[in-house]
Amino acid sequence: ECVREIFTICAGCSSLAAAQRELDAHRLGTKDWISRSGKHHRSRRFSSSALGALLRNVLYIGEVCHKGRVYPGEQPALVEQALWERVQQQLKLATKSGEQHHKVNALHGKADVLLSDLLYCAHCGERMRTTYTSRQGRRHLYYVCRSTKADPKCHHKPVAAVDLEPSVREQLEPILGLRPDALSLQHSLERVAYDARTREVAITLLDGRCFAYTLPLAHRPGVRRAGDEQQTDGRVPRVSRLMALALEFQGLLAQGTVRDTAELAKLGHVSRPRMCQILMLTNLAPAIQEVLLFLPGTRRGRDRITESRLRRIASLIDWQAQIQAFRSHWAGSRQ
């Protein structure tokens, strides 16, 4: 009801600034919420960027955005299509204003920091800060670990914002909508961890979901990559292969291709107890199964997530309890 009221008010305003004033008059602001760590985030006045992100979000009309393209979603629409489209006419003014503001910032050498207070070093656990370098009259933003100077054991290399930020946005678009801004991320994410050794980016949302991906190597002018030809995406983790195998075996049983686990074990050239161990992975929560299927490749050393620990998690009946246990194991595996 609050979202519908916001859209109704904004549809009757001539600009985004006018909409902000009307929402202030109605005492409507950002969501009041408590993070998993217990920190209370009180409702605040809508900034222009936060209001623009809310009004542009296609999730409210029952759609989802993935890689810049909009698709029908499974969630019910909270706002009528006609009302949403009327509001978008007001956003055209805000977009032009935002582009002008960005140009002014560029002239003064300023830059928006997308992952402020969210990005952590996966090696030592310290929060990463921003720094700048200047080349040929232009300033370039980087994220660096705070402890690299104080702790010689942390050899975390800086990562360019121009490489990291667009990839994080792309990964989050199916969840947060097209081009989520810094405020949207602050209200949706618990943390983002970056490992410079493997280029692994691990994202944890406030609702408990977590996933990881490998940051692609940069292909742009000025980037030096000695020995790129030796770089690989690493080997597929063993648990990823087992999860895919378990789902394949489950499908054979469901389709009646095989009668029982004994026949399935014979087909897979393993013992029946071993087949039961593999199939136990299908008891994991769907969110965990998805993470396992798309784990980043292991470049060196042992896999970080073990099958034995996953089987213990799968023995839990409640999916939420599974997710909490998996998050603890995931966090511990990155230490």
Steps between C-alpha positions, in 0.01 A plus 500: 500500500788737578657437158169567322457821697850618402433433131160674518654810656790512252265462202340831592827693528675695227854399595697271727580790734129577532433134573761508778325797659162327481636183656656708778161660561340155525786379725590221260865396495733205455429163659561460873689172551738304723802319355602147601773652717228678700569851372185710471474704179231762555280636225653805332392764255521383139801634313457561128710191416309274740161621379605467137620142559171407667284651226704337221488152655306268267448248783201708611316430172563125515808492278871431544807649334795283398807639321309806383200306365157487668310171533164401658550404864323256729424756772163685501498863386470755782444795265278526192683523168328827403596665830861380469527639146361839607765521769775422249418824320611686813822297511610630161557838664690335786721303260600812309570677825705203621707497181579870542595442864732216394671727247557767765651239733728381222627853443589531867664157512234342723361149468212306653616204709260210447636259762575744781503319841390173332822363348732280709831327439440124481860433608513685834136604553574874519277754331635637173537875444519710185802675357576686179778518247543768235615423148491728199282750683238243606432354843450124539323347800630183670395291800788399731514302824534721810751263663752467215729757664450395862501125434777377266333157489215640290614536140162599362549681170278800416203443270382768258148629564442512123541120495332398827197730522339419159537127566332529842217700345454239227484216753241686711272627221275189508442567871507881537398620153681693229823679604459494880662803664708527817199557726318197360805289577526642854138396564535155340850364568670386817848486348707442187832315536773514236794259482783645290674161488217325314295806385203344679218739594264372773174690553282457810153657508316610812235231446763228538560415137862478390679421177841542342651548158842557347576855390599484131843624401493859376530553126544874456779736396776549756453168683815288521449126537832319493455130437130520415537195281571292812194636684209258527166499671622218723358153545134436570457434876421140588178593681376678186547181299334290771203738524445482124534121513250473789241702308555285191452181703189643667357573154560140388311372805213747456459414131499127569810441289636292788295312760689576819831610651643150467457509122625859496813400694568222254458742211739750662758232592489590871375323811144553618610684821712733287203568272288588804770744613496675162118515487497652849620827342155537337361558853682834511298821469461609135693821574799294621480268199515801268809638676675162478431464128659836424798507737807677357781276380775396742828644371729328750491296818204317647134574432355728765168318545503131590246228425499364857399839641228534235354163596477614863321815386266293279398295806332811646127497426439877500629682190561823693718308747685351202561844352634635831734201537615534140571872546717421804690232307534732199640782716740264679626355172615845386718570805 
